[in-house]
Amino acid sequence: MLSPFQPERSEGSPLAPTREDAYEPPSDVRGRTDALGAFVRGAGFTDAVIGLSGGMDSTLVAVMAADALGADHVHGVMLPGPYSSESSIDDAEALALALGISNITVPICEPFEAFEAVLARACGGALTGLAAENTQARCRMVCLMALSNAHGWLMLNTGNKSEAAMGYSTLYGDTAGAFAPLGGVYKTDVFAMARWRNRRAVEEGGTGPIPVNVFVKPPSAELAPDQEDEKSLGVDYATLDRILVAYVEEGKDAAAIVAESGLSRDLVDYVIARTDANAFKRALEPPYPDAPFYGDPASR
């Protein structure tokens, strides 16, 4: 059995630890997909809306939503901003085509520029840095919620457990949504689930719906020039998840994590400090399926 402290790297992905041996992707994907469908229908909705960024999180949520609700009931929305890449737009379009879901484009450049103009003076002369990045995320949320209200679609959240732990999310931006199918899933597990879902499609005689490029490119929120999530976090996802699994799931302290993993004390302290400091943000995250991962032998 693969230890969560020793993630294996598969070829072609920048983070790529394989967790297929650490838990069961088939049952987990199916369980979370069923929970997604039950939540949407239980809330009185038939359709869901998802912001499609071309990244892995929104991609997998869209796949799960199509599996749970049917492609005709899933509505993807591309929300390109000033730093969105053409490849991410292409990946989102390819996914929508593969799934057969509807897909529209609502650019956020104009509303963001309006906020820049209105807030410049109050922000000391210009809207820059974190304030500018978070404003873009909130522009996207406003657009998605407007479509939700206009059409009666329930908005799905696309966040994951690794980023929630570190507070790497925007309150009232990408933390918005009624339900988070991947809210309890670490980033490396998101990739493992996606690999399994594509593999299942091939085994059934079809084509994996998730574009290859989504597995390969470095994850990025694309809120600033050349931004990459792992650089912004200050730690790669594989290492981050090793620390989080030990701290959050197994209840180990910094000294024990350092001793068992061989990681630096400064890095472990950094991750733990950020995790503790961002409890207030996690309290505002949407609900997600309650599924065991590490620490529960029944889930292995």
Stockholm file with secondary structure:
# STOCKHOLM 1.0

chainA/1-300         MLSPFQPERSEGSPLAPTREDAYEPPSDVRGRTDALGAFVRGAGFTDAVIGLSGGMDSTLVAVMAADALGADHVHGVMLPGPYSSESSIDDAEALALALGISNITVPICEPFEAFEAVLARACGGALTGLAAENTQARCRMVCLMALSNAHGWLMLNTGNKSEAAMGYSTLYGDTAGAFAPLGGVYKTDVFAMARWRNRRAVEEGGTGPIPVNVFVKPPSAELAPDQEDEKSLGVDYATLDRILVAYVEEGKDAAAIVAESGLSRDLVDYVIARTDANAFKRALEPPYPDAPFYGDPASR
#=GR chainA/1-300 SS CCCTTSCEECTTCSSCEECTTTSCHHHHHHHHHHHHHHHHHHTTCSCEEEEECSSHHHHHHHHHHHHHHCGGGEEEEECCCTTCCHHHHHHHHHHHHHHTCEEEECCCHHHHHHHHHHHTTTTTSSCCHHHHHHHHHHHHHHHHHHHHHHHTCEEBCCCCHHHHHHTCSCTTTTTCSSBCTTTTCCHHHHHHHHHHHHHHHHHTTSCCSSCHHHHHSCCCCCSSTTCCHHHHHTSCHHHHHHHHIIIIISCCCHHHHHHHHCCCHHHHHHHHHHHHHTHHHHTTSCCCCCCCCTTCGGGC
#=GC SS_cons         CCCTTSCEECTTCSSCEECTTTSCHHHHHHHHHHHHHHHHHHTTCSCEEEEECSSHHHHHHHHHHHHHHCGGGEEEEECCCTTCCHHHHHHHHHHHHHHTCEEEECCCHHHHHHHHHHHTTTTTSSCCHHHHHHHHHHHHHHHHHHHHHHHTCEEBCCCCHHHHHHTCSCTTTTTCSSBCTTTTCCHHHHHHHHHHHHHHHHHTTSCCSSCHHHHHSCCCCCSSTTCCHHHHHTSCHHHHHHHHIIIIISCCCHHHHHHHHCCCHHHHHHHHHHHHHTHHHHTTSCCCCCCCCTTCGGGC
//
